[in-house]
Amino acid sequence: MFMRGTDAYGEDFVDLAKTLDISAGGAYLTSPRALAKAALITLTVPAPSVSNSGLVPASMAPIQARVLRQKEVGDVHLIGVQFLKPLD
C-alpha cells in the first residue's frame, strides 16, 4: 500500500510500504524511512487497473492512521499504525 506523510526529519514523502499484518483497527507495515511516534499518515490501497469481475472495487478511499510504534531492523523500519476510523 502507498504511505504518505511527513517523516521523522520533517520531509514529506510518498512510499510503497509492504503490509505485514492488517486488521479493521490498524496495520503493521515496513517503511524505508523513520516516522515520528504519533505522526499522522495516509494509506492508499492500489486498485487493479482493470476489474471485469466486479468483485474488486475500482478504488478505495484513503485511510488516515496514527503511528503507534516503530522499530528499526537493518535498513527498514517496522511501523505499527492505528486507523483513525476502523475499516468496515
C-alpha positions in Angstrom: 0.0 0.0 0.0 1.1 3.6 -0.5 2.0 5.6 2.5 2.1 9.4 2.5 3.1 11.8 5.3 6.0 13.6 6.9 8.9 11.6 8.2 10.8 12.0 11.5 13.1 14.6 9.8 10.2 16.8 8.6 10.4 15.7 4.9 7.2 15.0 3.0 7.2 11.6 1.3 5.2 9.0 -0.6 6.4 5.4 -0.3 5.3 2.0 -1.3 5.0 0.2 2.1 4.9 -3.6 2.5 1.9 -4.7 4.6 2.9 -7.4 7.2 -0.4 -7.5 9.0 -3.7 -5.6 8.8 -7.0 -5.6 10.7 -10.0 -3.4 11.0 -8.3 -1.2 13.5 -4.7 -0.9 12.2 -1.8 -2.3 10.3 1.9 -3.4 10.7 4.0 -2.1 7.8 7.6 -1.8 6.6 9.0 1.6 5.6 12.4 2.6 4.2 12.2 5.7 6.5 11.8 6.6 10.1 8.5 8.1 11.2 7.7 10.1 14.4 5.6 8.4 17.0 2.0 9.8 16.9 2.6 11.1 13.3 -0.4 11.1 11.1 -0.1 9.3 7.7 -2.4 8.5 4.8 -2.5 5.0 3.4 -3.9 4.2 0.0 -4.5 0.7 -1.3 -3.8 0.5 -5.0 -6.6 -0.9 -7.1 -6.0 -3.2 -10.1 -6.0 -1.4 -13.4 -8.8 -3.5 -14.9 -11.6 -5.3 -13.0 -14.1 -7.1 -15.1 -15.5 -9.3 -12.4 -17.0 -6.6 -10.2 -15.6 -8.3 -7.2 -12.8 -5.8 -6.7 -13.8 -2.2 -6.1 -12.4 0.3 -8.6 -10.9 2.3 -5.8 -10.7 2.6 -2.1 -10.8 5.8 0.0 -7.5 6.8 1.6 -7.1 5.6 5.2 -5.9 8.0 7.9 -3.7 6.5 10.5 -1.5 7.4 13.5 1.9 5.9 14.1 1.9 4.0 17.5 5.3 2.4 17.3 8.4 1.9 15.2 11.4 -0.4 15.3 14.4 -0.2 13.0 15.6 -3.6 11.7 18.5 -3.3 9.3 17.6 -0.9 6.6 13.8 -0.9 7.2 11.5 0.4 9.8 8.7 -1.7 11.2 5.7 0.6 11.7 2.6 -0.1 13.8 -0.3 2.2 13.0 -3.8 2.6 14.3 -6.5 3.7 11.8 -8.4 6.9 12.9 -11.6 5.3 11.7 -11.8 1.4 11.8 -12.3 -0.3 8.4 -15.8 -1.6 7.7 
